[in-house]
Amino acid sequence: MQHARAQDVMVGTPVALSCSLLMHEAATARDYRRLALRLLTHHRGMSRLMEVLADECQQRCETLQRHDALARLPLPRTLPMSDRATPQFFVTENVMAYRLLWACQQRARHALQHCRVALNVMLADTRPLLVSLVEQKEAEYRILQESHF
């Protein structure tokens, strides 16, 4: 029963779905930046990868906000990029790093599924944008799956 309700929300208005995509990308960028900082002292290469992924998420947010079909919708123009309530820490052991990477992989898988659903229910004039978004999220998920410490 709960699954049906989640589907109803996903097939909601283009405004709701567009806001959802935008907020999801903003949250993902924030999480990648936070993870980059946490990994800085443990694994510089992985930290840099997380920064690059965060930058790509930020670029997707900006692209979503500028798209002609979506620009007419009342989407948020400013996005929260920090979360002060989350405790800060540095990764000091491989076990910590693997757990954070696994969580990141799961989030990327969820984001990819979310984008695929959006591709199927959004307006026709947003289709090229969403096809590109799905392709980028697939690449992001694949990169995270192939990442190791």
Rosetta constraint file for C-alpha pairs under 8 A:
AtomPair CA 1 CA 5 HARMONIC 6.77 0.50
AtomPair CA 2 CA 6 HARMONIC 6.47 0.50
AtomPair CA 3 CA 7 HARMONIC 6.40 0.50
AtomPair CA 4 CA 8 HARMONIC 6.31 0.50
AtomPair CA 5 CA 9 HARMONIC 6.41 0.50
AtomPair CA 6 CA 10 HARMONIC 6.38 0.50
AtomPair CA 7 CA 11 HARMONIC 6.26 0.50
AtomPair CA 8 CA 12 HARMONIC 6.37 0.50
AtomPair CA 10 CA 17 HARMONIC 6.53 0.50
AtomPair CA 10 CA 117 HARMONIC 7.35 0.50
AtomPair CA 10 CA 118 HARMONIC 7.45 0.50
AtomPair CA 11 CA 17 HARMONIC 7.69 0.50
AtomPair CA 11 CA 121 HARMONIC 6.21 0.50
AtomPair CA 12 CA 16 HARMONIC 6.28 0.50
AtomPair CA 12 CA 17 HARMONIC 6.56 0.50
AtomPair CA 13 CA 17 HARMONIC 6.31 0.50
AtomPair CA 14 CA 18 HARMONIC 5.80 0.50
AtomPair CA 14 CA 122 HARMONIC 6.08 0.50
AtomPair CA 14 CA 123 HARMONIC 7.07 0.50
AtomPair CA 15 CA 19 HARMONIC 6.01 0.50
AtomPair CA 15 CA 73 HARMONIC 6.06 0.50
AtomPair CA 15 CA 74 HARMONIC 6.97 0.50
AtomPair CA 15 CA 75 HARMONIC 7.08 0.50
AtomPair CA 16 CA 20 HARMONIC 6.07 0.50
AtomPair CA 17 CA 21 HARMONIC 6.19 0.50
AtomPair CA 17 CA 118 HARMONIC 6.94 0.50
AtomPair CA 17 CA 122 HARMONIC 7.78 0.50
AtomPair CA 18 CA 22 HARMONIC 6.12 0.50
AtomPair CA 18 CA 70 HARMONIC 7.33 0.50
AtomPair CA 18 CA 75 HARMONIC 7.38 0.50
AtomPair CA 19 CA 23 HARMONIC 5.96 0.50
AtomPair CA 19 CA 75 HARMONIC 5.83 0.50
AtomPair CA 19 CA 76 HARMONIC 7.24 0.50
AtomPair CA 20 CA 24 HARMONIC 5.95 0.50
AtomPair CA 21 CA 25 HARMONIC 6.20 0.50
AtomPair CA 21 CA 114 HARMONIC 7.81 0.50
AtomPair CA 21 CA 115 HARMONIC 7.33 0.50
AtomPair CA 22 CA 26 HARMONIC 6.26 0.50
AtomPair CA 22 CA 61 HARMONIC 5.74 0.50
AtomPair CA 22 CA 64 HARMONIC 6.84 0.50
AtomPair CA 22 CA 65 HARMONIC 7.89 0.50
AtomPair CA 23 CA 27 HARMONIC 6.10 0.50
AtomPair CA 23 CA 79 HARMONIC 7.27 0.50
AtomPair CA 24 CA 28 HARMONIC 6.10 0.50
AtomPair CA 24 CA 111 HARMONIC 7.53 0.50
AtomPair CA 25 CA 29 HARMONIC 6.13 0.50
AtomPair CA 25 CA 57 HARMONIC 5.62 0.50
AtomPair CA 25 CA 58 HARMONIC 7.17 0.50
AtomPair CA 25 CA 60 HARMONIC 7.22 0.50
AtomPair CA 25 CA 61 HARMONIC 6.18 0.50
AtomPair CA 26 CA 30 HARMONIC 6.27 0.50
AtomPair CA 26 CA 57 HARMONIC 6.84 0.50
AtomPair CA 26 CA 58 HARMONIC 6.58 0.50
AtomPair CA 26 CA 61 HARMONIC 6.57 0.50
AtomPair CA 26 CA 79 HARMONIC 6.54 0.50
AtomPair CA 26 CA 80 HARMONIC 7.23 0.50
AtomPair CA 26 CA 81 HARMONIC 6.76 0.50
AtomPair CA 27 CA 31 HARMONIC 6.16 0.50
AtomPair CA 27 CA 80 HARMONIC 7.88 0.50
AtomPair CA 27 CA 81 HARMONIC 7.22 0.50
AtomPair CA 28 CA 32 HARMONIC 6.12 0.50
AtomPair CA 28 CA 54 HARMONIC 7.17 0.50
AtomPair CA 28 CA 57 HARMONIC 6.87 0.50
AtomPair CA 29 CA 33 HARMONIC 6.20 0.50
AtomPair CA 29 CA 53 HARMONIC 7.27 0.50
AtomPair CA 29 CA 54 HARMONIC 4.21 0.50
AtomPair CA 29 CA 55 HARMONIC 6.97 0.50
AtomPair CA 29 CA 56 HARMONIC 7.89 0.50
AtomPair CA 29 CA 57 HARMONIC 5.20 0.50
AtomPair CA 29 CA 58 HARMONIC 6.09 0.50
AtomPair CA 29 CA 81 HARMONIC 7.71 0.50
AtomPair CA 30 CA 34 HARMONIC 6.19 0.50
AtomPair CA 30 CA 54 HARMONIC 6.96 0.50
AtomPair CA 30 CA 81 HARMONIC 5.48 0.50
AtomPair CA 30 CA 82 HARMONIC 6.35 0.50
AtomPair CA 31 CA 35 HARMONIC 6.09 0.50
AtomPair CA 31 CA 54 HARMONIC 7.82 0.50
AtomPair CA 32 CA 36 HARMONIC 6.02 0.50
AtomPair CA 32 CA 50 HARMONIC 5.18 0.50
AtomPair CA 32 CA 51 HARMONIC 6.46 0.50
AtomPair CA 32 CA 53 HARMONIC 6.68 0.50
AtomPair CA 32 CA 54 HARMONIC 5.15 0.50
AtomPair CA 33 CA 37 HARMONIC 6.37 0.50
AtomPair CA 33 CA 50 HARMONIC 6.45 0.50
AtomPair CA 33 CA 51 HARMONIC 5.70 0.50
AtomPair CA 33 CA 54 HARMONIC 5.83 0.50
AtomPair CA 34 CA 38 HARMONIC 6.32 0.50
AtomPair CA 35 CA 39 HARMONIC 6.09 0.50
AtomPair CA 35 CA 47 HARMONIC 7.12 0.50
AtomPair CA 35 CA 50 HARMONIC 6.67 0.50
AtomPair CA 35 CA 100 HARMONIC 7.75 0.50
AtomPair CA 36 CA 40 HARMONIC 6.07 0.50
AtomPair CA 36 CA 46 HARMONIC 7.31 0.50
AtomPair CA 36 CA 47 HARMONIC 4.13 0.50
AtomPair CA 36 CA 48 HARMONIC 6.54 0.50
AtomPair CA 36 CA 49 HARMONIC 7.64 0.50
AtomPair CA 36 CA 50 HARMONIC 5.05 0.50
AtomPair CA 36 CA 51 HARMONIC 5.77 0.50
AtomPair CA 37 CA 47 HARMONIC 6.72 0.50
AtomPair CA 37 CA 90 HARMONIC 7.33 0.50
AtomPair CA 38 CA 42 HARMONIC 8.00 0.50
AtomPair CA 38 CA 47 HARMONIC 7.71 0.50
AtomPair CA 38 CA 88 HARMONIC 7.66 0.50
AtomPair CA 38 CA 89 HARMONIC 6.02 0.50
AtomPair CA 38 CA 90 HARMONIC 4.24 0.50
AtomPair CA 38 CA 91 HARMONIC 5.47 0.50
AtomPair CA 39 CA 43 HARMONIC 5.56 0.50
AtomPair CA 39 CA 44 HARMONIC 6.77 0.50
AtomPair CA 39 CA 46 HARMONIC 6.90 0.50
AtomPair CA 39 CA 47 HARMONIC 5.12 0.50
AtomPair CA 39 CA 90 HARMONIC 6.32 0.50
AtomPair CA 39 CA 91 HARMONIC 5.51 0.50
AtomPair CA 39 CA 97 HARMONIC 7.39 0.50
AtomPair CA 40 CA 44 HARMONIC 5.15 0.50
AtomPair CA 40 CA 46 HARMONIC 7.98 0.50
AtomPair CA 40 CA 47 HARMONIC 5.27 0.50
AtomPair CA 40 CA 90 HARMONIC 7.57 0.50
AtomPair CA 41 CA 90 HARMONIC 7.03 0.50
AtomPair CA 41 CA 91 HARMONIC 7.21 0.50
AtomPair CA 41 CA 92 HARMONIC 7.61 0.50
AtomPair CA 42 CA 90 HARMONIC 7.79 0.50
AtomPair CA 42 CA 91 HARMONIC 5.96 0.50
AtomPair CA 42 CA 92 HARMONIC 5.93 0.50
AtomPair CA 42 CA 93 HARMONIC 7.47 0.50
AtomPair CA 43 CA 47 HARMONIC 6.19 0.50
AtomPair CA 43 CA 149 HARMONIC 7.57 0.50
AtomPair CA 44 CA 48 HARMONIC 6.14 0.50
AtomPair CA 45 CA 49 HARMONIC 6.29 0.50
AtomPair CA 46 CA 50 HARMONIC 6.27 0.50
AtomPair CA 46 CA 149 HARMONIC 7.77 0.50
AtomPair CA 47 CA 51 HARMONIC 6.41 0.50
AtomPair CA 48 CA 52 HARMONIC 6.29 0.50
AtomPair CA 49 CA 53 HARMONIC 6.23 0.50
AtomPair CA 50 CA 54 HARMONIC 6.08 0.50
AtomPair CA 51 CA 55 HARMONIC 6.18 0.50
AtomPair CA 52 CA 56 HARMONIC 6.28 0.50
AtomPair CA 53 CA 57 HARMONIC 6.26 0.50
AtomPair CA 53 CA 140 HARMONIC 7.39 0.50
AtomPair CA 54 CA 58 HARMONIC 6.22 0.50
AtomPair CA 55 CA 59 HARMONIC 6.21 0.50
AtomPair CA 56 CA 60 HARMONIC 6.23 0.50
AtomPair CA 57 CA 61 HARMONIC 6.29 0.50
AtomPair CA 58 CA 62 HARMONIC 6.36 0.50
AtomPair CA 59 CA 63 HARMONIC 6.13 0.50
AtomPair CA 60 CA 64 HARMONIC 6.05 0.50
AtomPair CA 60 CA 133 HARMONIC 7.53 0.50
AtomPair CA 61 CA 65 HARMONIC 6.23 0.50
AtomPair CA 62 CA 66 HARMONIC 6.19 0.50
AtomPair CA 63 CA 67 HARMONIC 6.04 0.50
AtomPair CA 64 CA 70 HARMONIC 6.83 0.50
AtomPair CA 65 CA 70 HARMONIC 6.58 0.50
AtomPair CA 65 CA 71 HARMONIC 5.95 0.50
AtomPair CA 65 CA 75 HARMONIC 7.34 0.50
AtomPair CA 65 CA 77 HARMONIC 7.17 0.50
AtomPair CA 66 CA 70 HARMONIC 7.20 0.50
AtomPair CA 66 CA 71 HARMONIC 5.74 0.50
AtomPair CA 67 CA 71 HARMONIC 5.64 0.50
AtomPair CA 67 CA 129 HARMONIC 7.96 0.50
AtomPair CA 68 CA 72 HARMONIC 6.85 0.50
AtomPair CA 69 CA 73 HARMONIC 7.49 0.50
AtomPair CA 69 CA 125 HARMONIC 6.59 0.50
AtomPair CA 69 CA 126 HARMONIC 6.47 0.50
AtomPair CA 70 CA 75 HARMONIC 7.69 0.50
AtomPair CA 70 CA 126 HARMONIC 7.72 0.50
AtomPair CA 71 CA 75 HARMONIC 7.51 0.50
AtomPair CA 91 CA 96 HARMONIC 6.06 0.50
AtomPair CA 91 CA 97 HARMONIC 6.18 0.50
AtomPair CA 92 CA 96 HARMONIC 7.13 0.50
AtomPair CA 92 CA 97 HARMONIC 7.91 0.50
AtomPair CA 93 CA 97 HARMONIC 6.51 0.50
AtomPair CA 94 CA 98 HARMONIC 6.04 0.50
AtomPair CA 94 CA 149 HARMONIC 7.32 0.50
AtomPair CA 95 CA 99 HARMONIC 6.23 0.50
AtomPair CA 96 CA 100 HARMONIC 6.26 0.50
AtomPair CA 97 CA 101 HARMONIC 6.07 0.50
AtomPair CA 97 CA 149 HARMONIC 7.72 0.50
AtomPair CA 98 CA 102 HARMONIC 5.99 0.50
AtomPair CA 98 CA 149 HARMONIC 7.59 0.50
AtomPair CA 99 CA 103 HARMONIC 6.23 0.50
AtomPair CA 100 CA 104 HARMONIC 6.16 0.50
AtomPair CA 101 CA 105 HARMONIC 6.14 0.50
AtomPair CA 101 CA 144 HARMONIC 7.58 0.50
AtomPair CA 102 CA 106 HARMONIC 6.29 0.50
AtomPair CA 103 CA 107 HARMONIC 6.23 0.50
AtomPair CA 104 CA 108 HARMONIC 6.18 0.50
AtomPair CA 104 CA 144 HARMONIC 7.55 0.50
AtomPair CA 105 CA 109 HARMONIC 6.21 0.50
AtomPair CA 105 CA 141 HARMONIC 6.52 0.50
AtomPair CA 105 CA 144 HARMONIC 5.76 0.50
AtomPair CA 105 CA 145 HARMONIC 6.46 0.50
AtomPair CA 106 CA 110 HARMONIC 6.23 0.50
AtomPair CA 107 CA 111 HARMONIC 6.12 0.50
AtomPair CA 108 CA 112 HARMONIC 6.13 0.50
AtomPair CA 108 CA 137 HARMONIC 7.28 0.50
AtomPair CA 108 CA 140 HARMONIC 7.15 0.50
AtomPair CA 108 CA 141 HARMONIC 5.40 0.50
AtomPair CA 108 CA 144 HARMONIC 7.97 0.50
AtomPair CA 109 CA 113 HARMONIC 6.35 0.50
AtomPair CA 109 CA 141 HARMONIC 6.21 0.50
AtomPair CA 110 CA 114 HARMONIC 6.19 0.50
AtomPair CA 111 CA 115 HARMONIC 6.20 0.50
AtomPair CA 111 CA 137 HARMONIC 7.27 0.50
AtomPair CA 112 CA 116 HARMONIC 6.24 0.50
AtomPair CA 112 CA 134 HARMONIC 6.49 0.50
AtomPair CA 112 CA 137 HARMONIC 5.48 0.50
AtomPair CA 112 CA 138 HARMONIC 6.41 0.50
AtomPair CA 112 CA 141 HARMONIC 7.59 0.50
AtomPair CA 113 CA 117 HARMONIC 6.31 0.50
AtomPair CA 114 CA 118 HARMONIC 6.29 0.50
AtomPair CA 115 CA 119 HARMONIC 6.12 0.50
AtomPair CA 115 CA 130 HARMONIC 7.24 0.50
AtomPair CA 115 CA 133 HARMONIC 7.16 0.50
AtomPair CA 115 CA 134 HARMONIC 5.78 0.50
AtomPair CA 115 CA 137 HARMONIC 7.90 0.50
AtomPair CA 116 CA 120 HARMONIC 6.61 0.50
AtomPair CA 116 CA 134 HARMONIC 6.34 0.50
AtomPair CA 117 CA 121 HARMONIC 6.56 0.50
AtomPair CA 118 CA 122 HARMONIC 5.67 0.50
AtomPair CA 118 CA 130 HARMONIC 7.49 0.50
AtomPair CA 119 CA 127 HARMONIC 6.46 0.50
AtomPair CA 119 CA 130 HARMONIC 5.63 0.50
AtomPair CA 119 CA 131 HARMONIC 6.82 0.50
AtomPair CA 119 CA 134 HARMONIC 7.87 0.50
AtomPair CA 122 CA 126 HARMONIC 6.72 0.50
AtomPair CA 122 CA 127 HARMONIC 7.19 0.50
AtomPair CA 123 CA 127 HARMONIC 6.90 0.50
AtomPair CA 126 CA 130 HARMONIC 6.21 0.50
AtomPair CA 127 CA 131 HARMONIC 5.99 0.50
AtomPair CA 128 CA 132 HARMONIC 6.27 0.50
AtomPair CA 129 CA 133 HARMONIC 6.19 0.50
AtomPair CA 130 CA 134 HARMONIC 6.03 0.50
AtomPair CA 131 CA 135 HARMONIC 6.23 0.50
AtomPair CA 132 CA 136 HARMONIC 6.18 0.50
AtomPair CA 133 CA 137 HARMONIC 6.14 0.50
AtomPair CA 134 CA 138 HARMONIC 6.07 0.50
AtomPair CA 135 CA 139 HARMONIC 6.30 0.50
AtomPair CA 136 CA 140 HARMONIC 6.14 0.50
AtomPair CA 137 CA 141 HARMONIC 6.08 0.50
AtomPair CA 138 CA 142 HARMONIC 6.14 0.50
AtomPair CA 139 CA 143 HARMONIC 6.11 0.50
AtomPair CA 140 CA 144 HARMONIC 6.29 0.50
AtomPair CA 141 CA 145 HARMONIC 6.15 0.50
AtomPair CA 142 CA 146 HARMONIC 6.25 0.50
AtomPair CA 143 CA 147 HARMONIC 6.19 0.50
